Amino acid sequence: MKLANVGILVPSPDLAVVLRAQISATGLGTVVLDATGCPRSRSDMVVRRFLEARPEMIVVDGHDTAAATEAVRVLHTAMPAAWIIVSTSILDAQVILEMVRGGAREIIPNPATQASLAYALQHYIEEREREHKSDSYLHGKLYSICAGKRGSGATTVAINLVAFLSEIPDSRVALIDLDWPVGDAAAYLNIVPRFTVANALASAVRLDPVLLESYMHKHDRIHVLPGLETFESGQFLTPDPLGQLLEVVAQVYTHAVVDLPPTLSRELVQTVTRVSDTILAVLTPDVPSLRRTERLLRFFAEFETPGKIRLVLNRAKKTDEITEGTIEKTLKHAVSWKISNDYYACAEAINHGKTLLAGSSKYLTRDFREFARQLAGFEPEDKRRGLLNLLPKTSSP
């Protein structure tokens, strides 16, 4: 394995000696330059030294947060490909956000330890190897979920679909919560977000896989980009940043589920339909949902989405007065998947911050597992069809 070339920017030579020894002890990096000071512009001598040494990774001591933030900005402008690590004890989210916006790829504790440096180095090496393996580059699948009527369970469907997609071998899955004015995915999964989709969209111009992952929250086997936490307008949702965000998501994850807001401008619909492999319209077996879904389908039909729109009938029961056949006849559109009605299982999962993957409802588990498998392109699992399957098959005479 090729070691990473590392540069160090610290306030004193003594600290440089300590960091050099710690990096060497990890067995993952070689220090090619150590420098002191705080660069203010690309023309500073410190920046020139870094440009000459061309380190792949730069470790910046962040004891002085203002100086470190400025140094990160200057170094990132001069060397955009370098992976900048900041060692700081500051936990203030705004300060960290400014460092990330300036170009920091990772934040580690201060003082830096051999363990934290080893973790950062390993992360960089893995990312470097992934970028170099162009032959195995994957473009993931994007599934956008919407509903014509609020309360149809689109968020519940989105969360549990991504959970069951995570069962697929070699999958790497994500949930992107675009709902507004407030997204519920974080609350459903008992996540207290440090970053939300607004942060990712604000950084869309320079968003890359590493920066995206720094905004994500890990929940079991899924990665979540939470929705807004405050009642804000939807002005943050504009076509270009949204398109850039979703394109990077498709680079990083094999499967991603996007929870859409109930209303979208025509420009946003064009963006969503362009990047999505499938658009899942969730409805429930009642008249208001049926009427609103009919309008939703008419709206999407204006954007040339043949074959992309799939209906998901949620909270379905055998005793429903409005049947699957009635829905298909009314909407002139087939129902692709049905999700059983189990209110108590869903409420229990939400109240415990879990997905139905860990729940006790065999019907919902069955429905979501089959839903996820078929959507991802797997053949339906064989189902037993009564006692006749137990009889041996005989050939014709």
Phi, psi and omega in degrees: 000131179286130179286156178275137173277126189239138171250150183236133173236111187225164181281344183214151178299326181298317179294326178297321179297316180297312181296320179301316180294319181294319180294318178298321182293337179291335184073012184244347184217157176235125180281119180257350180196136166233137185221156177239160179112183181227101181294139181250341180205167182297335182279354179299148180300323180300316180294321178300320179296320179294321179295325179287321183282333179053052177293147176283328181231142177235125177259120182249125175286126185252031178300317173265099188296321181295315180294319181295318180298318178293320179297319178299315181299314182294314181294322180293322178296319182284325185226073186298338181276346182287142180270108186263125178248132177248128176260111183215150176263358181285131180252001181297123185299324182292320179295314179298319179298320179296322178294317179295317178296328179288339178134001178293133179267334184206148178242129177235161182296159174238130003287148179294143178245166178300322181294316181291324177292320179297319179297315181295318178296317179297319178300315180296315182299319178296319179293320179298318180292323179295321179291326182285338181275068184294332181293332181258014181298132182247142170248110188290169179267137178248127178241115180262133183245132179218171177211142178288336184230131175298148179088006180278352178092023182297320181293319176299317178297316182299312183297315184282331174298314181294327178296317181283334173296332181292346176286339183294131181305138178063020179274152173225113194240155182217152173240124180248115183264105179260005183294148177210159013286341178224131177274145184255351186301318180297319180294319180299329184255009178057044177258134173257101190288140167269327179228155179230181180299333179298322178295317180295318180291325178294334180259015190302326184298324181246019182291132175223175182305321182291313180295319178302313182297332178291338178272344186279155176243131182273130176226105186055243184259010181242154177251134187237129169255101187295158175278184182301148179257349180234159181283096180238164178285170180272021183295337179291341181270098177234155191302310186297308178300322180296316179298319179295318179300311184292328177292321177291321177304317181292337176285327189268324189243144178287328179218132177225137179249128182249118179271107185275154174288163183289340179233138180222144174287165179298323180296320180291323177298318178299319179296313182297314182293330180292317187266344183275139174281325180215142174246119183259115178262116184266133175219163178242157185282066176216160187298312180301317180295320180297315182294318181289327178293323178299319178291322179297318179295322178296321180295313180293331181297338179289347187249024174051066181242044183297131177084345181275332184277125177232136180270137176239114180272112184261152178059043182276140176227156178294334184268008181300133177291322176266107187273171176300319179298319179296318180297313182295322179292319182291316185272349184054043183208133183288148171273119184278323182216148176240137177246125183297158179268112176216082185300317186292322178295319179293315180297320179297317180297315180296315183294337180257006178064036183236168172263169179289350176300329179259010183272182186251000182278107182293331181289313179293322177300315179299312184296313182290323180295316179292321177303308182297316182296313181293319180298323181280358175098012178271151177292145177301144177291143180297137178246139178289138182240063176082188185288342180298332179293341181277346182279143177292143179277137181246149179277158179287145180293000000 
